[in-house]
Amino acid sequence: MSRWSASLTRLRQSLDSPGEDLASRVVHGGLWTVVQKSSDRALGFIRTIVLARLLAPHDFGLFGIALVTQATIDTVLEFGVDAALVQREEGASEYLNAAWTIRVTKSLIVALTLILLAPLAAGFFHAPRAVSLIRVLALVVTLRGFQNVGVVYFRKELEIRKQFLLGFGSALAATAAAIALALVLGSVWALMAGLLVGAAAQLVLSYVLHPYRPWFEFDFGKIRELWRFGKWLFGSSTLNFAAVQGDDILLGRWLGAASLGLYQIAYRISNAVATEVTHVISGVTFPAYSKLQSRPDALRRAFLDTLSVTMSLVVPLAAAIALFIPQFVHYIIGDKWLGIVTPVRVLAAAGLLRAMSACWGPLYMARGRTEKPFWKQLMRAVLTLAPAYPMAMRYGVTGVSACVVLGISAALTYDLLWSGTAEELGVGIREIVTRMLAPGVGTICAWSIGGLLAVYIPRGFLWFLGEITLYGVAYGTALLVLEHGGWVTGWGGLRTLWARAGAS
């Protein structure tokens, strides 16, 4: 009991205070990031279940058309301002007003463009009902643009507790609004209302949680310095958009709003783990890596530990999504979504590869190598979009899902072979494979047990929950056995960091 009491005390202390050294701050930030993302995921899960039961795939498709239109215009004016502020080791406060000015100006231009181009965008997708949705998004973009730029310090200084309050508060407001209107209206406007209320709540909370009060400052010297860091991010974000949203655009154009709705829900479910893990990684490791950029040995150790922990989490969870998706659809969101089962299984592989590749992103950014994400995303975009048309025409949503796997595989190939990580940090293929063996073997054991149970046990919702529980227990047990046998599981590095934080 004393060990459990000490662990709980250390957990409470780590949540209450970030400490002074980097290890303590990383643990503090990591814990609050996990709390934030878990809460956001829980709210998102509830929202998805309720809205999927109340709305049709066509409604989600219309909403997706509006979002992809906004994202297209927004990406054209992406300058990486927040990342530039986080990456600067000192003097970032002098650039806050210039950064806020850029953000506000961009949001107003995007909003005006959405209003003017809404009929053309809706016509492109053969979805006239999307015009009003696109124009309402102009207000959402404007609200986001005026958000307090001072909240960037939540990331820079690893004050993730405040970041949690900002994200959870807005997510809670969005969820409540979306569900309430879905029950009343039963239409796509419930989705839009949630987005609008969430943006308004985030705007208000950004000024409540941070004392900084931005003002317009057209200092072109500072703007040029921010652009110098962000110019490659502009290119890589454009290519990332082409790879991530290009499939939505083409699928919506070729197969219609209903197929787009199915595809987006499939992507959301299959990539839920990858999305949350990558957000945790970038939210914590980017500022931590930035502080280690002049210490290559420490940076190498931190990168390998991050990769180990990421694989230990993502490999079993991606496999679980592929294994349990039929039961999830049947018991949770309804049989009208059965068309997502095969795409989810294909995209689960994409989620695993994406989470692994995401480990390199904060490393590139922290070292100021912003050209590397550009070339990486170029490969991903080309190999995702080039075969999309024939695959969509022949295999529908599943064919487009396979193209996504191909594109992300190309991005990971760049990380492993052509990014220069081996030369700069001494991280080669052998080190990467070593950190994937234990999660892979543990997942195979858990998958085997889960697959056998799926054949022999009765059907029912409670049995489904039991299968999931046993899968997790089997994986955890296998990992403990492998670690006891000397395998690298990732948890050893995490415990070392935890011990350092507790001793500080």
KELOKE-531638 format. One line per 4 residues: number of its first residue (from 1); for each residue x, y, z of C-alpha. Coordinates in steps of 0.02 Angstrom, whole numbers, plus 32768, in hexadecimal, padded with zeros to 4 digits. Layout:
% residues N
NUM = X Y Z ~ ...
This chain:
% residues 504
1 = 8000 8000 8000 ~ 808F 8076 8025 ~ 80CC 8069 7F71 ~ 801E 8092 7F2F
5 = 8010 8123 7FA9 ~ 80B9 8167 7F74 ~ 808A 8157 7EBC ~ 7FE5 81B2 7ED7
9 = 803D 823A 7F39 ~ 80BC 824F 7EAD ~ 802F 8255 7E2D ~ 7FD4 82DC 7E8F
13 = 8074 8341 7EA4 ~ 809D 8333 7DEB ~ 7FF0 836F 7DBD ~ 7FF3 83FE 7E3B
17 = 80A1 8442 7E17 ~ 8111 8437 7D7D ~ 81B3 843E 7DE0 ~ 8252 8495 7DAC
21 = 82B5 841F 7D3C ~ 8287 83E7 7C8C ~ 825C 8335 7CC0 ~ 81DD 8371 7D40
25 = 8191 83EA 7CC4 ~ 8184 8366 7C3E ~ 812D 82ED 7CB6 ~ 80BA 8377 7CF4
29 = 8091 83AA 7C42 ~ 807E 82F7 7C0A ~ 8005 82CC 7C96 ~ 7F98 8364 7C75
33 = 7F9F 8343 7BBA ~ 7F61 8292 7BD8 ~ 7ED6 82D7 7C48 ~ 7EA8 8358 7BC5
37 = 7EA8 82E0 7B33 ~ 7E4D 8258 7B93 ~ 7DC5 82D4 7BC4 ~ 7DB8 8317 7B13
41 = 7DB1 8266 7ACE ~ 7D29 8235 7B4A ~ 7CC1 82CC 7B18 ~ 7CE3 82AC 7A61
45 = 7CB3 81F5 7A75 ~ 7C0D 8223 7AC7 ~ 7BEC 82A6 7A42 ~ 7C13 822C 79B5
49 = 7BA3 81A3 79FD ~ 7B0D 8215 7A18 ~ 7B1D 8273 7974 ~ 7B3E 81D5 790F
53 = 7A9D 8189 7954 ~ 7A37 8227 7936 ~ 7A80 825E 788E ~ 7A9E 820A 77E7
57 = 7B42 81F1 7789 ~ 7B07 8276 770D ~ 7AFF 82F7 779A ~ 7BB2 82D1 77CC
61 = 7BE3 82DD 7715 ~ 7B98 838C 7703 ~ 7BF1 83C3 77A1 ~ 7C92 8378 775D
65 = 7C7F 83DA 76BB ~ 7C72 847C 771D ~ 7D09 8451 7787 ~ 7D77 841E 76F6
69 = 7D4A 84C0 769B ~ 7D7F 8526 7733 ~ 7E1D 84BE 7749 ~ 7E4D 84D9 7692
73 = 7E49 8595 76A1 ~ 7E94 8595 7750 ~ 7F29 852E 7718 ~ 7F57 85A8 768F
77 = 7F7A 862A 7716 ~ 7FD0 85BA 7797 ~ 8073 8608 77D3 ~ 80A2 859F 786B
81 = 809E 8635 78E1 ~ 807A 85D4 7981 ~ 8104 8556 795B ~ 817E 85E4 793D
85 = 8157 862E 79E7 ~ 816C 8587 7A41 ~ 8210 8560 79E8 ~ 8263 8605 7A19
89 = 82CF 85E7 7AB4 ~ 82BC 869A 7AF1 ~ 826D 873F 7AC2 ~ 81CA 86F4 7A84
93 = 8162 8772 7AE7 ~ 819E 87FE 7A75 ~ 8149 87AA 79E1 ~ 809E 8787 7A2D
97 = 8046 8821 79E8 ~ 808E 8807 793A ~ 8059 8750 7940 ~ 7FA9 877E 797A
101 = 7F9C 8800 78EF ~ 7FCA 877B 786E ~ 7F4A 8703 78B7 ~ 7EBB 8780 78BB
105 = 7EDF 87BF 780B ~ 7EE5 870E 77CA ~ 7E40 86DF 781E ~ 7DE5 8775 77D3
109 = 7E26 874F 7725 ~ 7DF4 8697 7735 ~ 7D47 86C7 7776 ~ 7D27 8740 76E5
113 = 7D63 86BF 7668 ~ 7CED 863B 76B1 ~ 7C59 86AF 76A0 ~ 7C82 86D8 75EB
117 = 7CB2 862B 75AF ~ 7C2D 85C5 760A ~ 7BBE 85AD 756E ~ 7C53 8577 7504
121 = 7C8E 84FA 7588 ~ 7BE1 84B0 759E ~ 7BD0 84A2 74E1 ~ 7C76 8447 74D6
125 = 7C34 83C1 754C ~ 7B85 83C2 74FE ~ 7B40 83ED 75AB ~ 7ADA 8490 75A8
129 = 7AA6 8478 765E ~ 7B5B 8496 7691 ~ 7B59 8550 7662 ~ 7B0E 858C 7706
133 = 7B7E 8519 776C ~ 7C1A 855D 7718 ~ 7BE5 8611 7738 ~ 7BC6 85F0 77F0
137 = 7C76 85AA 77FB ~ 7CB3 865A 77D4 ~ 7C7A 868E 7882 ~ 7CD2 85F8 78D0
141 = 7D75 8628 7879 ~ 7D66 86DC 78B4 ~ 7D4C 86A9 7969 ~ 7DE4 8638 7963
145 = 7E4E 86C2 7917 ~ 7E30 8739 79A8 ~ 7E63 86B8 7A2B ~ 7EE5 86F8 7AA7
149 = 7F92 86D5 7A5F ~ 7FD8 86CE 7B10 ~ 7F97 861B 7B23 ~ 802A 85E3 7AB9
153 = 808D 85EB 7B5C ~ 8025 855B 7B9F ~ 8085 84EE 7B23 ~ 812A 8549 7B2A
157 = 8137 8541 7BE8 ~ 80E1 8496 7BF4 ~ 804F 84E2 7C56 ~ 7FDD 845A 7C15
161 = 7F63 846B 7CA6 ~ 7F29 8511 7C60 ~ 7F2A 84C7 7BB2 ~ 7EB7 8441 7BF8
165 = 7E3E 84C0 7C3D ~ 7E3C 851C 7B97 ~ 7E1F 847F 7B2F ~ 7DA8 8424 7BA4
169 = 7D3C 84BC 7BC4 ~ 7D21 84DE 7B0C ~ 7D09 8424 7AE5 ~ 7C86 8414 7B6D
173 = 7C26 84A9 7B2B ~ 7C30 8466 7A79 ~ 7BF3 83B9 7AAD ~ 7B60 83FB 7B11
177 = 7B27 846D 7A83 ~ 7B39 83E8 79FC ~ 7AD9 8363 7A5C ~ 7A4F 83D9 7A94
181 = 7A2E 8416 79E3 ~ 7A3B 8367 799B ~ 79AF 8331 7A0E ~ 7945 83C7 79DD
185 = 796D 83DD 7924 ~ 79B4 8336 78ED ~ 7A15 838A 7862 ~ 7AC5 83B9 782C
189 = 7AB1 8461 7884 ~ 7ACF 8409 792A ~ 7B82 83E7 78F2 ~ 7B9B 849C 78BD
193 = 7B51 84DF 795F ~ 7BCD 8478 79C4 ~ 7C5E 84BE 7960 ~ 7C22 8572 7974
197 = 7C02 8566 7A2F ~ 7CAB 8511 7A49 ~ 7D07 859C 79ED ~ 7CAE 8623 7A52
201 = 7CD5 85CB 7AF6 ~ 7D8C 85B8 7AC8 ~ 7D99 8671 7A9C ~ 7D54 86A5 7B46
205 = 7DBC 8628 7BA8 ~ 7E5D 865D 7B51 ~ 7E4D 870A 7B9E ~ 7E12 86C9 7C47
209 = 7EA4 864E 7C5A ~ 7F33 86BC 7C1C ~ 7F53 8771 7C52 ~ 7FA4 87A9 7BAF
213 = 7F3D 8825 7B4B ~ 7F73 882D 7A94 ~ 7F66 88C3 7A24 ~ 7F84 88E6 796D
217 = 803C 88FD 7941 ~ 8071 8908 788C ~ 812C 88F3 78A8 ~ 8165 88AD 7801
221 = 8212 8882 7846 ~ 81C6 880D 78C7 ~ 814B 87CA 7848 ~ 81DA 879F 77D3
225 = 8235 8743 785F ~ 819A 86DC 7886 ~ 8186 86B8 77CD ~ 823C 8682 77BF
229 = 8218 85F3 7837 ~ 816B 85D0 77F5 ~ 818A 85D4 7738 ~ 81B4 851B 7732
233 = 8122 84F8 77A7 ~ 80B3 8550 7729 ~ 80EC 84D7 76A3 ~ 80E3 843D 7712
237 = 8038 846E 7757 ~ 7FF8 8483 76A6 ~ 8038 83D8 7677 ~ 7FF7 838F 771A
241 = 7F4D 83D6 76ED ~ 7F57 8387 7640 ~ 7F80 82DF 768E ~ 7F05 82E7 771F
245 = 7E74 8347 76D0 ~ 7E92 8323 7618 ~ 7E41 8279 7627 ~ 7DA7 82C9 7676
249 = 7D9A 8347 75E9 ~ 7DAC 82C6 755F ~ 7D3C 8245 75B2 ~ 7CB4 82C7 75D1
253 = 7CBF 8300 751D ~ 7CBF 8251 74D1 ~ 7C50 81EB 7546 ~ 7BDE 826B 759A
257 = 7BB6 82AC 7649 ~ 7B78 8205 7690 ~ 7C1A 81AB 7663 ~ 7C7E 823C 76A8
261 = 7C1E 822F 774C ~ 7C45 8175 7758 ~ 7CFB 8194 7730 ~ 7D10 8220 77AF
265 = 7CC3 81BB 783C ~ 7D30 8126 780C ~ 7DCB 8195 780E ~ 7D9A 81E4 78B3
269 = 7D82 813C 790A ~ 7E1B 80E6 78C0 ~ 7E8F 8179 78DD ~ 7E4C 81AB 7988
273 = 7EE0 815C 79E0 ~ 7F60 81A2 7966 ~ 7F14 824F 7970 ~ 7F17 8256 7A2D
277 = 7FC5 820B 7A3B ~ 800D 8281 79B9 ~ 7FBE 8316 7A10 ~ 8009 82E0 7AB6
281 = 80B2 82C6 7A63 ~ 80B5 836F 7A0C ~ 806A 83CA 7AA1 ~ 80EF 838D 7B1B
285 = 818A 8358 7ABA ~ 8198 83EF 7A47 ~ 81B9 846C 7AD3 ~ 8220 83E9 7B31
289 = 8289 83C3 7A96 ~ 829F 847D 7A78 ~ 82F3 848C 7B22 ~ 8365 83F8 7AF5
293 = 8394 842F 7A45 ~ 8447 845A 7A7A ~ 845F 83B1 7AD3 ~ 845A 832A 7A4C
297 = 8477 8296 7AC1 ~ 83E8 82C8 7B34 ~ 837C 82EB 7A9C ~ 83A1 823E 7A55
301 = 8370 81E9 7AF8 ~ 82D1 824F 7B07 ~ 82A0 8226 7A53 ~ 82BB 816B 7A69
305 = 825A 8168 7B0D ~ 81CC 81C6 7ABA ~ 81CA 814C 7A29 ~ 81C9 80B6 7A9F
309 = 8137 80F6 7B06 ~ 80D8 8127 7A69 ~ 80E8 807A 7A1D ~ 80B8 8027 7AC1
313 = 8015 8089 7ABE ~ 7FE8 8092 7A07 ~ 800E 7FE2 79C7 ~ 7F91 7F87 7A39
317 = 7F0D 800E 7A2A ~ 7F13 8011 796B ~ 7F04 7F54 796A ~ 7E71 7F5C 79E3
321 = 7E15 7FD6 7972 ~ 7E28 7F60 78DF ~ 7DF1 7ECA 7947 ~ 7D59 7F13 799E
325 = 7D12 7F8B 791C ~ 7C7F 7F19 78E6 ~ 7C41 7F0C 7999 ~ 7C5D 7FC6 79B5
329 = 7BF1 7FF3 7920 ~ 7B68 7F78 794F ~ 7B5C 7FA3 7A08 ~ 7B90 8059 7A0D
333 = 7B67 80C0 7972 ~ 7AEA 8053 7916 ~ 7AE4 7FDF 7881 ~ 7AC9 806D 7805
337 = 7B85 8089 7816 ~ 7BB8 7FD6 77EA ~ 7C06 8019 774A ~ 7C99 805D 77B0
341 = 7CD8 7FB4 77F2 ~ 7D52 7F8A 7764 ~ 7D91 803F 774F ~ 7DB0 804B 780A
345 = 7E1A 7FAE 7806 ~ 7E81 7FF2 7776 ~ 7E92 809D 77C6 ~ 7EC6 8052 786E
349 = 7F6A 8025 781B ~ 7F78 80D8 77DF ~ 7F5C 8115 7890 ~ 7FE8 80A8 78D3
353 = 8063 80E4 784E ~ 802D 8198 7866 ~ 804B 8193 7922 ~ 80F7 814B 7906
357 = 8124 81CC 7883 ~ 80E4 8257 78F5 ~ 8176 8236 796B ~ 81E9 828C 78EE
361 = 8180 832A 78DB ~ 81AB 837E 7981 ~ 8261 834B 7967 ~ 826A 83A6 78C0
365 = 8214 843F 7907 ~ 827F 8449 79A4 ~ 831F 8445 793C ~ 82DC 84CA 78C6
369 = 82DD 8450 7833 ~ 8235 8487 77F0 ~ 8262 8454 773E ~ 825B 839C 776F
373 = 819E 8396 7790 ~ 8189 83E9 76E5 ~ 81DF 835C 7686 ~ 818E 82DA 76F3
377 = 80E0 831D 76D1 ~ 8107 832C 7618 ~ 8126 8271 760D ~ 808A 824D 7671
381 = 801B 82BD 7608 ~ 8058 8278 7562 ~ 8043 81C2 7592 ~ 7F9A 81E0 75E4
385 = 7F4A 8241 7556 ~ 7F99 81F8 74B9 ~ 7F3C 8151 74C1 ~ 7EA0 8197 7515
389 = 7E2E 81A2 747D ~ 7E40 80F0 743B ~ 7E3A 80AA 74EC ~ 7D9E 810E 7517
393 = 7D45 80DC 7477 ~ 7D6D 8023 748E ~ 7D68 800A 754B ~ 7D0A 80A3 758C
397 = 7D2F 80DE 763D ~ 7DA0 8048 765F ~ 7E0B 8073 75C7 ~ 7E28 8124 7603
401 = 7E53 80DF 76AF ~ 7EDA 8073 7660 ~ 7F24 810E 760B ~ 7F33 8160 76B6
405 = 7F98 80CC 76F6 ~ 800A 80D9 765F ~ 8028 8193 7679 ~ 804E 8185 7733
409 = 80C4 80F3 770F ~ 8124 8167 769A ~ 8131 81EC 7722 ~ 8173 816E 779F
413 = 81F1 812F 771F ~ 8235 81E1 7713 ~ 8246 81E9 77D1 ~ 82A2 8144 77D9
417 = 8314 8150 7742 ~ 8326 8201 7701 ~ 8309 827B 7790 ~ 83BE 8277 77CD
421 = 838B 8241 787D ~ 840B 81B5 787C ~ 8499 822D 784F ~ 8464 82BA 78C2
425 = 8430 8258 795D ~ 846C 81A8 793E ~ 83BA 8162 7936 ~ 83B7 80DB 78B0
429 = 8343 8050 7878 ~ 8387 7FD7 78F9 ~ 8359 8049 798C ~ 82AC 8064 7943
433 = 828A 7FAA 7929 ~ 82C7 7F81 79D9 ~ 8241 7FF1 7A22 ~ 81B6 7FA3 79BA
437 = 81D7 7EEC 79E2 ~ 8189 7EE3 7A8F ~ 80E8 7F42 7A63 ~ 80D6 7ED6 79C7
441 = 80EB 7E30 7A23 ~ 8079 7E68 7AB1 ~ 7FF3 7E9D 7A35 ~ 7FFC 7DF6 79D9
445 = 7FDD 7D9D 7A7F ~ 7F49 7E0D 7AAB ~ 7F02 7E03 79FA ~ 7F0B 7D44 79FE
449 = 7EAA 7D3C 7AA0 ~ 7E2B 7DBC 7A63 ~ 7E14 7D60 79BE ~ 7DF5 7CBA 7A16
453 = 7D77 7D08 7A8B ~ 7D1A 7D57 79FA ~ 7CFB 7CA8 79B6 ~ 7CC8 7C4C 7A56
457 = 7C73 7CC5 7ACC ~ 7BBB 7CFB 7ABF ~ 7B86 7D9A 7A6A ~ 7B4C 7E30 7ACE
461 = 7B80 7EDF 7B05 ~ 7BC3 7EA7 7BAE ~ 7C29 7E1D 7B5D ~ 7C6E 7E9F 7AE5
465 = 7CA9 7F09 7B77 ~ 7CF5 7E6E 7BC5 ~ 7D56 7E47 7B26 ~ 7DA0 7EF5 7B25
469 = 7DD2 7EE8 7BDC ~ 7E24 7E3F 7BC5 ~ 7E81 7E7E 7B2C ~ 7ECC 7F0B 7B92
473 = 7EFB 7E97 7C22 ~ 7F4C 7E1C 7BAA ~ 7FB4 7EA4 7B58 ~ 7FEC 7EEF 7BFD
477 = 801D 7E44 7C41 ~ 807E 7E19 7BA3 ~ 80DB 7EBF 7BAC ~ 810B 7EA4 7C62
481 = 814D 7DF7 7C3A ~ 81B2 7E39 7BA7 ~ 81FA 7EC7 7C0E ~ 822C 7E4D 7C96
485 = 8286 7DEA 7C0F ~ 82EE 7E82 7BDE ~ 8289 7EC3 7B49 ~ 827B 7F7E 7B2B
489 = 81C4 7FA8 7B4A ~ 81C9 8064 7B62 ~ 8187 8062 7C13 ~ 8236 805A 7C5B
493 = 8263 8103 7C11 ~ 81BF 814C 7C4D ~ 81DD 810E 7CFE ~ 828C 8159 7CFC
497 = 8246 8202 7CCC ~ 81BF 81EF 7D50 ~ 8240 81C5 7DD6 ~ 82A9 825D 7DA7
501 = 8210 82CB 7DB5 ~ 81E1 8282 7E5E ~ 8290 8299 7EA3 ~ 829C 834F 7E6E
